[in-house]
């Protein structure tokens, strides 16, 4: 029986808590947040929960909250990852998060190399630290590894995500606008010809046609963790892949690109008629927040949707038996209206939260035998099989198309 501390009980942390509450091998869930009311609101809906306030800026405060916990699930913004990881080590608890960890003064590439290859503390304590879980990163990494294992060598991995949910009520993003706009303004990282390269925001636009979408979609480079974590693992887990790319597209990207090109996503101070201001702060102050409560989402659905479509594609190219092979994976997940009917959540919260829950369940059930700090692409064959089986129970499935030359 496992005691699980979930620190950060927003949409993703809350979803994980609700699912784990039904797990027979979970004895207690500790719902922890700086906002005690939010923790108590969630905890009061669960059978096995207690609610506490925690200051994630203080490592010892997290250690106190984690007293007796076997697993710490970190649902906080990435800035808090180092503190929560340190608290997990001090508490002798396994650790899980949903995003990449930056080490102060280091790039994301160097941070990942340090955590995966140099920092042996979790492994020395016999603990697992599973990072970058969720849908993307998370499921994308597992799918890439699963496809690569069907090849003798890998040349290229592409992750292409198109989000076409557009409502009559203006919702720029279905997750934190602050996080979304900040990510949009970052320089994306590609893994090209075996090296990490930085491109400009919204760079390398291409027009793509996705299965089930009746129009072509403009896709651009986007700052995401997968090219970094998979790039540092290229030789160890991905058969020497040389190129890894993450692209994003949809109306939300178009809005962000327009704001970026007009200079509104910069955090540098500007002046207008004697008034000093930060353009990014101005955008965030006026951006509608992501819908959080069921009544908000219901009102948006009732008002009407202009567009409800999307595509999540992981494409892997390589060699098999001396011939080219291409494996294209399409992930099927409930869209907005279906997600809300199933769970009271938006499509974004449902997809990411359910995938993260499956990773958490794998830790609860001791499915993952590895120790130390790992990313999802490190999972072995049986672990990946378990992930896909459990995801399918939540209506998250994969259609795989294999294109292979069978004769010369």
Order of alpha helices (4+ residues) and beta strands (2+ residues): beta-alpha-beta-alpha-beta-alpha-beta-alpha-beta-alpha-alpha-beta-alpha-beta-beta-alpha-beta-beta-beta-beta-alpha-alpha-beta-alpha-beta-beta-alpha-alpha-beta-beta-beta-alpha-alpha-beta-alpha-beta
